Amino acid sequence: MSAANPDPRPRTPSGTPERRGVPPGETPPGESSTGSGAGPYRPLSRGWAMGPLVLICLLALVCALFFLAYAIVLDL
């Protein structure tokens, strides 16, 4: 059993019969017409990304050594 459309002439948001699409102004635009850039394009630089990476690795190593030492002390 299939459900039939109770309205034989579908209507657009403006209330007029559908004529292959929606008239201009009925729906908001899909995207803004202005660009998102605030200035000229500059490629990203490598910067100081290696410093924080080394710091995080050292912190992880210190934490691992702490818990290893703690486990050894508890075992004694």
N, C-alpha and C positions, 0 to 999 in steps of 0.2 A: 504494500500500500504506500503510495507516495503522497506527500502533502502538496496540494496545489496552492499556488499563490492566490490569496483572497483578493488582492488588488490587481486587476489585469493591466493597469497602467501604472508602473512604479513611479514614485515622485522623488524629486531631488530635494535637498534641504530647503529650497526656496518655495516649495509647494507646487511647482509647475511640473507637468509630465516630463519624464526623462527623455532627453534628446541626445544620446551618446555623449555623456560627460556632464560636468558641472559647470555652470556659467562662471566667468571670472568674478572674484570677490566673495564667493560662497565659502571657500575653504582657505585656511592660512597657507602661505607659501611653504614649500618643503624645506627650504633652507634660507638663511639670511642672504641678502644681496651684498653685504659688505664683507671684506676679507678679515681674517682673524689676526693677521700680522700687524705689528705696531711699527715696524721699521724694516730696513733692508735685511735680507737674509745673511746670516753669518754662520758658517759651519761650526759645529760643536768642537771644542778643544778637549784634549785629554785631561787637562787640569790636574788636580791633586787626588785623583781616584786611587792611586796606588797606596797613598798614606793611610787612609781609613781601612783599606783591605788588610794591610799588614797589621794595623792596630787590632782589628777584629780577630785575626788569626792568632795573634799573641795572647789576647784575652781568653780565647777559647783554649789555648794550650795551658795557660796558667790555671784555669778552672779545672781542666782535666787532670793536671798534676796535683792540684789540691785534693780532689776527690780520690785520686789514687793513693795519696799519702794518708788520707783519712781512713780509707779502707784497710791499709796496712796497719795503722795504729790500732784500729778496732780488732784486728785479727790477733794481735799480740796478747 
